[in-house]
Amino acid sequence: MIGITDIERQAGLIAGHVVRTPTLPSPGLSALLGAPVTVKLELLQRTGSFKARGATAKLLSLSEAERAAGVVAVSGGNHGIALAHMAAALDVKATVVMPRSAPARSVEIVEAAGASLRLTDDMDGAFSLVNRLRDEGLTLVHPFDDPLVIAGQGTVGLEFADDAGELTDVLVSVGGGGLIAGVAAALRARRPGVRVWGVETEGAEAMSRALAAGGPVPVALSSVVSTLSAPSVSQLTYDHVAAQVTEVLVVPDREAVRGCLDLADHAKVWGEPAAGCLLPAARTVLERVGADCRLGLVVCGGNVTASDVMDWAARFGLR
């Protein structure tokens, strides 16, 4: 299990490479949801998401031989963007494998950062190709199944605990579980009374299915939210969530996209559906917890184009 000392150590190591993102009360979301809301704006992080933290933590740990051989990652978007940019900044050669369903803008950003891009037909194929490249000598920078990456993502929770006012419940999006594992570990140590809730979208339910099964299981992926679409969680992330997270809630894609529009209208921030899904889940938490709830939302990323959101809005009849 990742402990607070692991997270604090990574906070010191990556501090010169990443942004301490703002933690702010959101009057607009508070009015919308009917309860005090504080947001952790990780969409203002370098590369547009929290992923820069874990990628940097892993890159800084490499030996000279590993740096010379290069690194490889699989990504639905944000992890690949983060690794491409941070590897370039640290002068490490990077290869990024992405499914063709990844957002076109994410693909463009990875290529522009100078990484070698490999596209596959689906996420399962992407993970398979990454495993082959790892066997050929590249160092895998896994998006979530790595203690260093989880500790790096946990610095989000460390900052949230230090910078926020009173909180009772914190909501965190879940793909493979690296972010919520790290955030929950940090909050458990710094604010032990705070409940942590995970949020997934329908068709990207790797963690909720794992919790139901008692361990990681493969899942079929159908969500439009590619950044949450892990084919399974890892034993490492499962163990953290099973021990430290109150529940993982699942919301429809339609409501995640509606959440993007609500973030823009009420919070004045441009979040991706992986962040938008927090708002419908927050309503469920409020129903469960009651009037004394004080919400914290980790707005995890903003790497989505206006045209993507408008296309999804039209598809789901939200215009």
Secondary structure, DSSP 4 states (H G I P E B T S, - for coil): ---HHHHHHHHHHHTTTS----EEE-HHHHHHHTS-EEEEEGGGSGGGBTHHHHHHHHHHT--HHHHHH-EEEE-SSHHHHHHHHHHHHTT--EEEEEETTS-HHHHHHHHHTTPEEEEESSHHHHHHHHHHHHHTTPEE--SSS-HHHHHHHHHHHHHHHHH----SEEEEE-SSSHHHHHHHHHHHHH-TT-EEEEEEETTB-HHHHHHHHTS--------S-GGG--S---HHHHHHHHHH-SEEEEE-HHHHHHHHHHIIIII-----HHHHTHHHHHHHHHHHH-TT--EEEEE-B----HHHHHHHHHHTT--
